[in-house]
C-alpha cells in the first residue's frame, strides 16, 4: 500500500496540474467535486492495473496478484473492491485486520468483490540463463 500510495500522490499531483494550469485558478480547500475527482483518478489507476495484469506496481514488487472468477476482473469488481477498501480504512483498518481472522486470509474488499490475493512464486534463474 505504501508503494502504491507514493505513486498515487504523484498521479494526484499530475491530475491537479491538469486542472490548475489550464484554468489558472486555485482549488478551494475541501472542494467536494475535486476530492471526488482525485478518488476517481485513484480508482482508474488501480482498476487499470488490476484489469491489465492483475497487479499494481507495488503489488509487483511483492509478487502479489489479484485473482477472481473472471480474468481480467470486471470493472464492477474493481469498483466494489476500491469502495470497500476505502470503507475498511475508514473503519480504522478493521477490514484489513479481518484477514487475520478469516480462514483464507481474506479482507473485506476481497470478500465483497469475490477476488483474492495470490503470492506468485519466485522466478528461478537457471544455469543456462546465467
N, CA, C and O of each residue as an XYZ file, in Angstrom:
520
protein
N       0.819     -1.193      0.000
C       0.000      0.000      0.000
C       0.863      1.257      0.000
O       0.496      2.270     -0.595
N       1.997      1.186      0.661
C       2.872      2.360      0.716
C       3.440      2.662     -0.666
O       3.468      3.819     -1.085
N       3.893      1.628     -1.377
C       4.446      1.839     -2.722
C       3.401      2.473     -3.637
O       3.673      3.459     -4.322
N       2.208      1.894     -3.635
C       1.148      2.430     -4.497
C       0.669      3.792     -4.004
O       0.250      4.628     -4.804
N       0.728      4.018     -2.704
C       0.370      5.323     -2.166
C       1.289      6.419     -2.676
O       0.836      7.514     -3.011
N       2.579      6.123     -2.735
C       3.527      7.106     -3.270
C       3.262      7.381     -4.749
O       3.332      8.525     -5.199
N       2.960      6.336     -5.487
C       2.634      6.512     -6.900
C       1.341      7.309     -7.064
O       1.238      8.145     -7.961
N       0.359      7.056     -6.204
C      -0.890      7.809     -6.271
C      -0.676      9.290     -5.982
O      -1.306     10.140     -6.611
N       0.201      9.604     -5.041
C       0.490     11.018     -4.763
C       1.017     11.691     -6.026
O       0.614     12.809     -6.349
N       1.915     11.018     -6.740
C       2.443     11.579     -7.986
C       1.334     11.739     -9.026
O       1.278     12.755     -9.719
N       0.459     10.752     -9.139
C      -0.658     10.852    -10.092
C      -1.603     11.977     -9.705
O      -2.105     12.689    -10.574
N      -1.851     12.146     -8.406
C      -2.711     13.233     -7.947
C      -2.082     14.595     -8.243
O      -2.793     15.551     -8.553
N      -0.767     14.685     -8.150
C      -0.100     15.947     -8.483
C      -0.286     16.272     -9.963
O      -0.550     17.420    -10.323
N      -0.148     15.266    -10.811
C      -0.351     15.468    -12.251
C      -1.810     15.824    -12.525
O      -2.098     16.733    -13.303
N      -2.733     15.099    -11.876
C      -4.164     15.367    -12.073
C      -4.522     16.774    -11.611
O      -5.348     17.444    -12.232
N      -3.906     17.221    -10.529
C      -4.151     18.581    -10.037
C      -3.607     19.613    -11.015
O      -4.255     20.624    -11.286
N      -2.425     19.355    -11.539
C      -1.841     20.276    -12.524
C      -2.725     20.376    -13.759
O      -2.853     21.450    -14.348
N      -3.337     19.261    -14.153
C      -4.226     19.271    -15.325
C      -5.458     20.140    -15.099
O      -6.087     20.584    -16.059
N      -5.804     20.383    -13.850
C      -6.947     21.246    -13.542
C      -6.492     22.691    -13.339
O      -7.127     23.623    -13.833
N      -5.404     22.869    -12.620
C      -4.967     24.217    -12.242
C      -4.350     24.989    -13.403
O      -4.669     26.160    -13.608
N      -3.471     24.344    -14.162
C      -2.737     25.065    -15.215
C      -3.667     25.640    -16.279
O      -3.534     26.820    -16.605
N      -4.606     24.867    -16.841
C      -5.467     25.468    -17.880
C      -6.392     26.560    -17.344
O      -6.676     27.529    -18.049
N      -6.862     26.415    -16.110
C      -7.814     27.405    -15.588
C      -7.113     28.582    -14.939
O      -7.656     29.686    -14.907
N      -5.901     28.359    -14.416
C      -5.177     29.428    -13.738
C      -5.797     29.819    -12.414
O      -5.502     30.890    -11.884
N      -6.654     28.968    -11.871
C      -7.324     29.267    -10.613
C      -6.931     28.244     -9.555
O      -6.544     27.114     -9.853
N      -7.046     28.682     -8.326
C      -6.751     27.765     -7.229
C      -7.976     26.910     -6.916
O      -9.100     27.229     -7.303
N      -7.724     25.836     -6.218
C      -8.806     24.952     -5.802
C      -9.082     25.228     -4.334
O      -8.172     25.214     -3.505
N     -10.329     25.474     -4.026
C     -10.711     25.763     -2.643
C     -10.487     24.535     -1.773
O     -10.822     23.427     -2.191
N      -9.931     24.699     -0.575
C      -9.756     23.562      0.331
C     -11.098     22.903      0.637
O     -12.090     23.582      0.901
N     -11.113     21.603      0.600
C     -12.327     20.856      0.904
C     -13.348     20.820     -0.215
O     -14.498     20.452      0.022
N     -12.963     21.190     -1.428
C     -13.896     21.165     -2.560
C     -14.291     19.716     -2.855
O     -13.468     18.913     -3.295
N     -15.546     19.400     -2.608
C     -16.019     18.017     -2.716
C     -15.862     17.461     -4.130
O     -15.488     16.300     -4.299
N     -16.140     18.267     -5.135
C     -16.035     17.781     -6.519
C     -14.590     17.440     -6.850
O     -14.324     16.452     -7.535
N     -13.655     18.254     -6.366
C     -12.241     17.983     -6.630
C     -11.794     16.710     -5.903
O     -11.028     15.915     -6.447
N     -12.272     16.527     -4.689
C     -11.932     15.312     -3.945
C     -12.489     14.067     -4.641
O     -11.826     13.030     -4.682
N     -13.687     14.166     -5.179
C     -14.255     13.048     -5.946
C     -13.432     12.794     -7.208
O     -13.233     11.645     -7.605
N     -12.961     13.853     -7.826
C     -12.088     13.739     -8.996
C     -10.819     12.962     -8.644
O     -10.410     12.071     -9.389
N     -10.196     13.298     -7.510
C      -8.990     12.594     -7.092
C      -9.274     11.137     -6.738
O      -8.453     10.264     -7.014
N     -10.422     10.869     -6.133
C     -10.818      9.474     -5.868
C     -10.993      8.712     -7.178
O     -10.597      7.551     -7.285
N     -11.588      9.370     -8.171
C     -11.761      8.733     -9.486
C     -10.409      8.439    -10.127
O     -10.235      7.387    -10.744
N      -9.453      9.354     -9.990
C      -8.108      9.112    -10.527
C      -7.492      7.891     -9.864
O      -6.891      7.053    -10.535
N      -7.640      7.788     -8.542
C      -7.100      6.632     -7.817
C      -7.756      5.342     -8.292
O      -7.073      4.349     -8.543
N      -9.091      5.358     -8.416
C      -9.786      4.146     -8.858
C      -9.369      3.753    -10.274
O      -9.153      2.573    -10.550
N      -9.257      4.721    -11.160
C      -8.876      4.413    -12.546
C      -7.486      3.780    -12.591
O      -7.273      2.801    -13.305
N      -6.543      4.335    -11.830
C      -5.195      3.748    -11.783
C      -5.267      2.294    -11.302
O      -4.741      1.390    -11.950
N      -5.922      2.085    -10.164
C      -5.992      0.735     -9.602
C      -6.757     -0.216    -10.513
O      -6.325     -1.346    -10.739
N      -7.885      0.238    -11.034
C      -8.708     -0.628    -11.889
C      -7.953     -1.036    -13.151
O      -7.999     -2.198    -13.555
N      -7.266     -0.095    -13.768
C      -6.499     -0.434    -14.975
C      -5.399     -1.445    -14.659
O      -5.201     -2.404    -15.405
N      -4.694     -1.235    -13.567
C      -3.635     -2.180    -13.186
C      -4.219     -3.553    -12.883
O      -3.686     -4.565    -13.337
N      -5.301     -3.601    -12.126
C      -5.916     -4.881    -11.757
C      -6.449     -5.599    -12.986
O      -6.356     -6.823    -13.079
N      -7.007     -4.849    -13.930
C      -7.577     -5.481    -15.117
C      -6.512     -5.884    -16.133
O      -6.619     -6.946    -16.748
N      -5.486     -5.052    -16.318
C      -4.494     -5.329    -17.356
C      -3.529     -6.439    -16.978
O      -3.156     -7.248    -17.828
N      -3.121     -6.491    -15.725
C      -2.151     -7.517    -15.359
C      -2.413     -8.150    -14.005
O      -1.681     -9.043    -13.580
N      -3.460     -7.687    -13.326
C      -3.762     -8.222    -12.005
C      -2.872     -7.662    -10.914
O      -2.932     -8.112     -9.770
N      -2.036     -6.670    -11.261
C      -1.084     -6.135    -10.289
C      -0.868     -4.644    -10.486
O      -0.833     -4.142    -11.609
N      -0.724     -3.951     -9.367
C      -0.223     -2.587     -9.410
C       1.297     -2.667     -9.327
O       1.847     -3.754     -9.154
N       1.977     -1.542     -9.446
C       3.439     -1.563     -9.345
C       3.894     -2.023     -7.959
O       4.873     -2.757     -7.834
N       3.184     -1.591     -6.932
C       3.515     -2.028     -5.581
C       3.301     -3.523     -5.394
O       4.072     -4.185     -4.699
N       2.261     -4.049     -6.010
C       1.985     -5.488     -5.912
C       3.051     -6.296     -6.650
O       3.407     -7.393     -6.219
N       3.557     -5.761     -7.751
C       4.622     -6.451     -8.486
C       5.870     -6.592     -7.629
O       6.543     -7.622     -7.663
N       6.176     -5.552     -6.860
C       7.360     -5.589     -6.008
C       7.268     -6.709     -4.972
O       8.282     -7.291     -4.587
N       6.058     -7.005     -4.528
C       5.856     -8.053     -3.517
C       5.345     -9.353     -4.118
O       4.996    -10.278     -3.384
N       5.295     -9.437     -5.449
C       4.850    -10.637     -6.171
C       3.426    -11.058     -5.769
O       3.145    -12.240     -5.574
N       2.543    -10.065     -5.652
C       1.144    -10.320     -5.302
C       0.296    -10.030     -6.524
O       0.542     -9.057     -7.236
N      -0.700    -10.866     -6.771
C      -1.592    -10.696     -7.919
C      -3.035    -10.873     -7.443
O      -3.315    -11.690     -6.565
N      -3.942    -10.098     -8.034
C      -5.367    -10.249     -7.747
C      -5.942    -11.282     -8.703
O      -5.707    -11.234     -9.911
N      -6.688    -12.202     -8.149
C      -7.316    -13.253     -8.935
C      -8.805    -13.245     -8.592
O      -9.185    -13.050     -7.437
N      -9.625    -13.455     -9.586
C     -11.066    -13.512     -9.368
C     -11.696    -14.585    -10.227
O     -10.999    -15.364    -10.878
N     -13.032    -14.626    -10.228
C     -13.752    -15.592    -11.055
C     -13.584    -15.288    -12.536
O     -13.621    -16.193    -13.370
N     -13.397    -14.008    -12.862
C     -13.212    -13.583    -14.246
C     -11.766    -13.157    -14.439
O     -11.120    -12.678    -13.507
N     -11.280    -13.328    -15.613
C      -9.926    -12.871    -15.921
C      -9.983    -12.072    -17.214
O     -10.231    -12.678    -18.256
N      -9.780    -10.795    -17.231
C      -9.485     -9.955    -16.084
C     -10.728     -9.720    -15.228
O     -11.853     -9.955    -15.669
N     -10.507     -9.253    -13.996
C     -11.659     -8.981    -13.145
C     -12.463     -7.840    -13.755
O     -11.910     -6.977    -14.438
N     -13.748     -7.840    -13.508
C     -14.635     -6.869    -14.152
C     -14.444     -5.466    -13.580
O     -13.894     -5.286    -12.493
N     -14.916     -4.476    -14.344
C     -14.881     -3.091    -13.873
C     -15.689     -2.966    -12.593
O     -15.291     -2.259    -11.667
N     -16.826     -3.653    -12.540
C     -17.665     -3.613    -11.337
C     -16.939     -4.158    -10.121
O     -17.031     -3.592     -9.032
N     -16.218     -5.254    -10.302
C     -15.462     -5.838     -9.189
C     -14.360     -4.889     -8.724
O     -14.072     -4.807     -7.530
N     -13.743     -4.170     -9.669
C     -12.699     -3.222     -9.263
C     -13.305     -2.073     -8.459
O     -12.711     -1.609     -7.486
N     -14.492     -1.616     -8.871
C     -15.149     -0.526     -8.151
C     -15.566     -0.976     -6.753
O     -15.364     -0.254     -5.777
N     -16.149     -2.168     -6.661
C     -16.541     -2.706     -5.351
C     -15.314     -2.849     -4.460
O     -15.338     -2.464     -3.291
N     -14.247     -3.402     -5.015
C     -13.011     -3.598     -4.252
C     -12.476     -2.258     -3.743
O     -12.062     -2.151     -2.588
N     -12.484     -1.250     -4.594
C     -11.985      0.074     -4.237
C     -12.832      0.717     -3.136
O     -12.290      1.210     -2.147
N     -14.141      0.716     -3.300
C     -15.042      1.366     -2.338
C     -14.988      0.660     -0.984
O     -14.927      1.316      0.056
N     -15.011     -0.660     -0.993
C     -14.981     -1.399      0.273
C     -13.613     -1.258      0.948
O     -13.538     -1.213      2.176
N     -12.544     -1.187      0.173
C     -11.214     -0.958      0.766
C     -11.157      0.416      1.443
O     -10.572      0.552      2.517
N     -11.757      1.426      0.822
C     -11.816      2.750      1.451
C     -12.610      2.695      2.749
O     -12.196      3.250      3.767
N     -13.757      2.017      2.703
C     -14.574      1.873      3.919
C     -13.791      1.136      4.995
O     -13.863      1.483      6.173
N     -13.053      0.132      4.591
C     -12.236     -0.641      5.517
C     -11.198      0.241      6.207
O     -10.991      0.139      7.416
N     -10.551      1.103      5.433
C      -9.560      2.010      6.005
C     -10.209      3.038      6.925
O      -9.641      3.405      7.954
N     -11.404      3.504      6.553
C     -12.114      4.472      7.392
C     -12.580      3.854      8.707
O     -12.825      4.569      9.679
N     -12.700      2.553      8.739
C     -13.052      1.832      9.974
C     -11.784      1.442     10.727
O     -11.723      0.383     11.352
N     -10.785      2.296     10.663
C      -9.509      2.091     11.363
C      -8.799      0.809     10.931
O      -8.097      0.184     11.725
N      -8.985      0.422      9.672
C      -8.295     -0.748      9.137
C      -8.890     -2.083      9.534
O      -8.266     -3.123      9.327
N     -10.097     -2.072     10.106
C     -10.704     -3.334     10.539
C     -10.887     -4.317      9.393
O     -10.736     -5.525      9.577
N     -11.208     -3.808      8.215
C     -11.382     -4.686      7.061
C     -10.093     -5.359      6.639
O     -10.116     -6.461      6.091
N      -8.969     -4.705      6.890
C      -7.673     -5.311      6.599
C      -7.301     -6.311      7.694
O      -6.781     -7.389      7.407
N      -7.570     -5.950      8.942
C      -7.282     -6.857     10.055
C      -8.150     -8.117     10.007
O      -7.804     -9.152     10.578
N      -9.273     -8.004      9.318
C     -10.177     -9.148      9.159
C      -9.439    -10.353      8.567
O      -9.779    -11.499      8.863
N      -8.452    -10.096      7.750
C      -7.675    -11.167      7.118
C      -6.978    -12.047      8.157
O      -6.715    -13.221      7.896
N      -6.679    -11.490      9.328
C      -6.036    -12.291     10.379
C      -6.987    -13.332     10.963
O      -6.547    -14.353     11.492
N      -8.293    -13.071     10.867
C      -9.295    -13.983     11.438
C      -9.925    -14.906     10.405
O     -10.435    -15.972     10.750
N      -9.890    -14.502      9.151
C     -10.552    -15.267      8.093
C      -9.723    -16.500      7.729
O      -8.497    -16.421      7.657
N     -10.393    -17.653      7.496
C      -9.652    -18.881      7.176
C      -8.787    -18.789      5.919
O      -7.745    -19.439      5.838
N      -9.214    -17.978      4.928
C      -8.428    -17.820      3.699
C      -7.647    -16.507      3.683
O      -7.126    -16.103      2.643
N      -7.567    -15.849      4.829
C      -6.881    -14.559      4.969
C      -7.465    -13.493      4.048
O      -6.733    -12.674      3.494
N      -8.784    -13.508      3.888
C      -9.460    -12.551      3.005
C      -9.840    -11.285      3.774
O     -10.251    -11.343      4.933
N      -9.697    -10.161      3.115
C     -10.111     -8.874      3.666
C     -11.553     -8.607      3.259
O     -12.141     -9.361      2.485
N     -12.119     -7.516      3.794
C     -13.491     -7.170      3.423
C     -13.605     -6.938      1.927
O     -14.567     -7.389      1.305
N     -12.638     -6.240      1.336
C     -12.751     -5.950     -0.095
C     -12.529     -7.200     -0.939
O     -13.057     -7.283     -2.048
N     -11.770     -8.169     -0.451
C     -11.661     -9.455     -1.154
C     -13.023    -10.148     -1.176
O     -13.478    -10.620     -2.218
N     -13.659    -10.199     -0.014
C     -14.945    -10.884      0.107
C     -16.041    -10.184     -0.706
O     -16.838    -10.841     -1.376
N     -16.076     -8.854     -0.641
C     -17.128     -8.100     -1.339
C     -16.984     -8.193     -2.853
O     -17.987     -8.252     -3.564
N     -15.750     -8.207     -3.357
C     -15.533     -8.216     -4.808
C     -15.328     -9.626     -5.365
O     -15.131     -9.802     -6.567
N     -15.376    -10.617     -4.493
C     -15.187    -12.014     -4.903
C     -13.832    -12.201     -5.603
O     -13.723    -12.880     -6.624
N     -12.815    -11.580     -5.020
C     -11.451    -11.703     -5.521
C     -10.566    -12.121     -4.351
O     -11.002    -12.103     -3.200
N      -9.345    -12.489     -4.641
C      -8.390    -12.767     -3.574
C      -6.988    -12.500     -4.091
O      -6.746    -12.420     -5.296
N      -6.077    -12.367     -3.144
C      -4.684    -12.119     -3.493
C      -3.922    -13.433     -3.509
O      -4.136    -14.309     -2.672
N      -3.039    -13.546     -4.472
C      -2.227    -14.749     -4.608
C      -0.768    -14.311     -4.666
O      -0.419    -13.391     -5.405
N       0.078    -14.972     -3.886
C       1.504    -14.684     -3.928
C       2.115    -15.543     -5.018
O       1.948    -16.763     -5.029
N       2.823    -14.901     -5.932
C       3.457    -15.631     -7.024
C       4.797    -16.180     -6.557
O       5.513    -15.522     -5.802
N       5.136    -17.380     -7.002
C       6.440    -17.936     -6.621
C       7.574    -17.136     -7.252
O       7.412    -16.508     -8.298
N       8.721    -17.178     -6.591
C       9.892    -16.501     -7.144
C      10.321    -17.205     -8.417
O      10.253    -18.430     -8.520
N      10.765    -16.412     -9.388
C      11.281    -16.991    -10.623
C      12.692    -17.493    -10.342
O      13.504    -16.793     -9.737
N      12.968    -18.697    -10.785
C      14.289    -19.279    -10.561
C      15.175    -18.988    -11.767
O      14.747    -19.095    -12.916
N      16.371    -18.631    -11.488
C      17.351    -18.396    -12.536
C      18.065    -19.718    -12.775
O      18.637    -20.308    -11.858
N      18.022    -20.169    -14.014
C      18.697    -21.428    -14.347
C      20.140    -21.170    -14.715
O      20.521    -20.043    -15.032
N      20.928    -22.205    -14.673
C      22.338    -22.065    -15.020
C      22.511    -21.651    -16.482
O      23.444    -20.923    -16.820
N      21.610    -22.116    -17.342
C      21.715    -21.801    -18.771
C      21.460    -20.307    -19.023
O      22.066    -19.704    -19.908
N      20.563    -19.729    -18.239
C      20.244    -18.309    -18.406
C      21.329    -17.419    -17.816
O      21.504    -16.278    -18.245
N      22.045    -17.930    -16.849
C      23.091    -17.131    -16.205
C      24.305    -17.142    -17.042
O      25.309    -16.528    -16.681
